[in-house]
Amino acid sequence: MRREDFSEDFWLLAQWIAGDFSNQKQAWANPTDFAHIHVFFRPLPWEVFNGVGFYSEQAYDYDLWSPYRQGVHHFIEQDEQIYIKNFGLNDPILHAGASRDDTILQTIQPGCFTQRCGCAMVFYREGNKFIGQVEPGKNCMIPRNGVNTYLVSEVELTEATWVSRDRGFDPETDQMVWGSASGPLEFEKQASFAHELSQLK
């Protein structure tokens, strides 16, 4: 794959998502319902996927070196839609801090992550924003407190903001088992890593 094989919207989504996002304003305005969280998306070297890939971390502001969620993501285009395939790291602790340390980021190579089947995100552009949701089928299963749940993930991305809501539902009853009852997390971009995409093929 080469840069020119991808659409303008594909590259725009990749550029917008490449950054350090913080919900500081939301957490300060409503500290009883929202903790202060950072979400990082760092571009991976082209060779990892022979295409566009990202490493992501979510961490509490007070403990950025101990992320509570990590992932690897492969961006592809298919049927005029942009898919972000999601992968879990086989040994996440080895790569903690990779969002802010290039030496650690280089340790993420093929073979150290496994695809999360049924958990791809599908994005489409709507004016000056992108809308994303987990692929249909209720197949992205996440165990929580001894209960197997299917993930419903909704994202709205602009050049400067990231709004997301993750919830887990019982596959038998479709009742919500976990997720924020206070609404979505609202992040603002603190730093951009879009310049790193220009160094790719």
C-alpha positions in Angstrom: 0.0 0.0 0.0 1.1 3.6 -0.7 -0.1 7.0 0.5 -1.8 7.6 -2.8 -3.9 4.4 -2.4 -6.0 6.2 0.3 -8.7 8.8 0.0 -8.6 12.4 1.3 -11.1 11.6 4.0 -8.9 8.7 5.1 -5.9 10.9 5.6 -8.0 13.6 7.3 -9.3 11.1 9.8 -5.8 9.9 10.5 -4.5 13.5 11.0 -7.3 14.5 13.3 -7.1 11.4 15.5 -3.3 11.7 15.9 -3.0 13.5 19.2 -3.1 13.8 23.0 -6.7 14.4 24.1 -7.8 15.5 27.6 -11.2 15.9 29.2 -9.8 18.3 31.8 -12.6 20.9 31.4 -15.3 18.2 31.8 -13.6 16.7 34.9 -13.1 20.1 36.6 -16.7 21.1 35.9 -18.1 17.8 37.2 -15.5 16.0 39.3 -18.0 13.7 40.9 -18.9 12.1 37.6 -15.8 12.4 35.5 -12.1 11.7 36.2 -9.4 13.6 34.4 -8.3 11.3 31.5 -5.9 11.5 28.6 -6.3 9.5 25.4 -3.3 9.3 23.2 -3.1 8.2 19.5 0.5 7.9 18.2 1.2 6.8 14.6 3.1 3.6 14.2 5.9 3.0 11.6 4.5 2.1 8.2 6.2 -1.3 8.3 4.0 -2.5 11.3 1.0 -3.0 9.0 2.4 -2.0 5.6 0.0 0.9 6.0 -1.4 3.3 8.6 -1.4 2.1 12.2 -1.7 3.7 15.6 -0.9 2.9 19.2 -3.3 4.2 21.8 -3.4 4.7 25.5 -5.9 5.9 28.0 -4.6 6.9 31.4 -5.6 9.0 34.4 -3.9 12.4 34.4 -2.3 11.7 37.8 -0.7 8.4 36.6 0.2 8.7 32.9 2.8 5.9 33.0 0.1 3.4 34.1 -2.5 3.3 31.3 -5.7 1.4 32.1 -6.4 0.8 28.4 -4.0 0.2 25.5 -4.5 -0.8 21.9 -3.1 -1.1 18.4 -5.2 0.0 15.4 -5.0 -0.6 11.7 -6.7 1.9 9.4 -8.1 0.5 6.1 -10.6 1.5 3.5 -13.3 -0.9 2.3 -16.6 -0.3 0.4 -16.1 3.4 0.6 -15.9 3.3 4.4 -13.0 3.7 6.8 -12.4 0.8 9.2 -10.2 0.9 12.2 -9.3 -2.7 13.1 -8.5 -3.1 16.8 -5.9 -5.3 18.4 -4.9 -6.1 21.9 -1.3 -6.2 23.1 -0.1 -9.6 24.2 1.9 -8.1 27.1 0.6 -4.6 27.6 2.9 -3.6 30.5 5.9 -3.9 28.2 4.6 -1.1 26.0 3.1 1.3 28.7 4.2 4.8 28.0 4.8 4.3 24.3 2.4 7.2 23.6 5.0 9.6 25.0 8.3 7.7 24.6 9.6 6.9 21.1 12.0 4.2 22.3 9.0 2.3 23.8 6.9 3.0 20.7 9.5 1.2 18.6 9.0 -2.0 20.6 5.5 -2.4 19.1 6.1 -4.8 16.2 4.0 -7.5 14.3 3.6 -10.5 16.6 3.1 -8.6 19.8 -0.6 -8.0 19.4 -3.8 -10.0 18.5 -6.9 -8.8 16.6 -10.0 -8.2 18.6 -12.5 -9.9 16.3 -15.8 -8.1 15.8 -14.4 -4.9 17.4 -13.5 -2.8 14.4 -14.8 0.8 14.3 -16.5 2.1 11.2 -16.2 5.8 10.4 -17.8 8.1 8.0 -17.5 11.8 7.4 -20.4 14.1 8.2 -19.5 17.7 7.3 -16.7 18.9 9.6 -16.7 15.8 11.8 -16.3 12.0 11.6 -18.8 9.6 13.2 -17.7 6.2 14.3 -19.3 3.2 15.8 -18.4 -0.4 16.5 -19.1 -2.7 13.5 -22.6 -4.3 13.6 -23.3 -7.7 14.9 -22.9 -7.5 18.6 -19.7 -9.6 18.3 -17.3 -7.4 20.3 -17.4 -9.2 23.5 -16.0 -7.8 26.7 -16.1 -9.6 30.1 -16.9 -7.3 33.0 -17.3 -8.4 36.6 -17.8 -12.0 35.6 -20.4 -11.2 32.9 -19.8 -11.4 29.2 -21.1 -8.2 27.5 -21.1 -6.9 23.9 -19.6 -3.4 23.3 -21.5 -0.5 21.9 -19.0 2.3 21.2 -19.8 5.7 19.7 -17.3 8.3 18.7 -17.5 11.8 17.3 -14.2 13.4 16.1 -13.4 16.9 14.9 -10.0 18.5 14.2 -9.9 19.6 17.9 -12.2 17.3 19.8 -13.0 13.7 20.6 -16.3 12.7 22.2 -16.8 9.0 23.0 -19.1 6.7 24.9 -18.5 3.0 25.6 -21.2 0.8 27.1 -21.5 -2.9 27.6 -24.8 -4.8 27.2 -26.0 -8.2 28.2 -26.3 -10.3 25.0 -29.4 -12.1 26.3 -31.4 -9.2 27.5 -29.8 -6.2 25.7 -29.8 -4.5 29.1 -26.8 -2.1 29.9 -24.4 -3.7 32.3 -21.6 -1.1 32.4 -20.9 2.4 31.0 -21.2 6.0 32.0 -24.6 7.0 33.2 -23.5 10.6 33.0 -23.1 10.7 29.3 -20.1 10.7 26.9 -16.5 11.7 27.7 -15.6 15.0 26.1 -12.0 15.5 25.1 -10.1 18.4 23.6 -6.8 18.0 21.7 -3.8 19.2 23.7 -1.1 18.2 21.2 -1.1 16.9 17.6 1.0 14.1 16.3 -0.2 14.6 12.7 3.2 15.7 11.5 4.4 12.1 12.2 2.0 10.9 9.4 3.9 12.9 6.9 7.0 10.8 7.6 5.1 7.6 6.4 5.4 6.3 2.9 
